[in-house]
């Protein structure tokens, strides 16, 4: 961001990005300088902007849209976009960036689409207020993070509730990748195989693998391993459990394999990690 820009920017911690149902990635409010813009480029999360004053343009899928006060535009993950403030009446906007396992499913039930990612003056007051409430809750304390997430749920609930297209759950059945990920999060301490996940999601092994990688950019097996290691990190930080106790608690039958896997992902052994965390607290 241009440091000369008159702006207020707040950024949240990226907490368990692959496993959270919904999380706030960033939130802020900015009075742009004339001609200030971002892109062309892509984001790895959803990003919702609401224009409070001034003008600007939003370019998505080779279509240029001129926006003004009361308009709201959505940036989709991994979609090339560009937006820029007007040279004479630069816009001021408030935004919230978010992601999570359920983020895409929720947005599919709103009236935003990749083909039409803009609300022109629609629900202007309510949307501005809801996004500003997320922004106002920013903080790194646990209660502040919970408050931000709660306000984000309120925002998405409003978008779904006020959808005029009458969208409901898709007719193609549940998302097998999401089902598998949710099962991992809820049962990581139990024995889990990819074959078992595929059976649970009622798809073939190859279909689950393909759709899981497409959704999360990681294989189901690696997702399971990384989630178990993240849970182990929490136990190493918050408890005095032994390495063997932690290994068992997060689903590893062999503590030696657990230690190897931990070092492969974190770069240090579980014991070294625990010592480092204690030193940082002291």
MOURTA-V923678 format. One record per helix or strand of 2 or more residues. SS is the DSSP state (h for helix, s for strand). FROM is the first residue (numbers start at 0). LEN is the number of residues. If there is no record, write none. Layout:
SS_FROM_LEN ; SS_FROM_LEN
//
This chain:
s_6_5 ; s_22_9 ; s_36_5 ; s_45_8 ; s_54_6 ; s_62_5 ; s_71_4 ; s_80_5 ; s_91_8 ; h_102_6 ; s_117_2 ; h_123_13 ; h_141_20 ; h_175_12 ; h_193_7 ; h_204_12 ; h_219_19 ; h_242_7 ; h_254_12 ; h_269_12
//
